[in-house]
Amino acid sequence: LFISALTGKRAEKVIEAGGTLVGGHSIADADVKYGLAVTGFVHPDRLYPNNQGRPGDRLLLTKRLGVGLVCTANRVQEASAAAMQAAVASMTTLNKAAAACCRRYTVHACTDVTGFGFLGHLHEMMDGRLSCRIHARQVPVIPEALEYADAFLLTAAGQRNRNHAGPFVQFEGISFAMEEVLFDPQTSGGLLIALPEAEAGSLLADLQALGLPAAIMGEITERKPIEILVAQDAL
């Protein structure tokens, strides 16, 4: 009965995204597992590359970070009900509405923030030819995630992300907990968007009107010796 209910809820999200759940199979295991393979079509003129940002672009994030840390804390029964509610609400919010919002703007680059964490996906976005400055105070975060990082309720995937992207990052006055949040792998994370400064404020307002905790938290620059600088100053 539990698996049937779980499948039903996931099917609702597939329908919300405009898809159809077709086929599937079951596996006997001690843990609940659920995965989907997605097949579809997209017009080539409507693709957003993840690596075509330009110097002067503002960086905008549509969801809070920290889902991985909260879920890890929950596995050892250390997460609060409020933190888990925030994490589940984030994971079950589709990026569909945010993506539709972007269609009205000149988006140069866009990617979702998932398993490689915020900094891993940002490193991909810089593509070896750009740099950026991130203003840590403006990055949207589930507050309890910082507490769980300070308690060393960390994930192995987060440490792999640090090993992978860490050499490209310089932190200035950033706490260990915030570093971990920025490396934290996300499940169903938000969109990381690069667009012209002149349009960033309007897109932000539109996203916030949808109820999303979006924020402008960085800017792209010409290539510098340090690819990603994370500082405490405000934009």
Beta strands, then each sheet from edge to edge (+ up, - down):
strand 1: 58-61
strand 2: 109-112
strand 3: 130-135
strand 4: 169-172
strand 5: 191-195
strand 6: 215-222
strand 7: 228-231
sheet 1: 2+ 5- 1+ 6- 3+ 7+ 4+
end
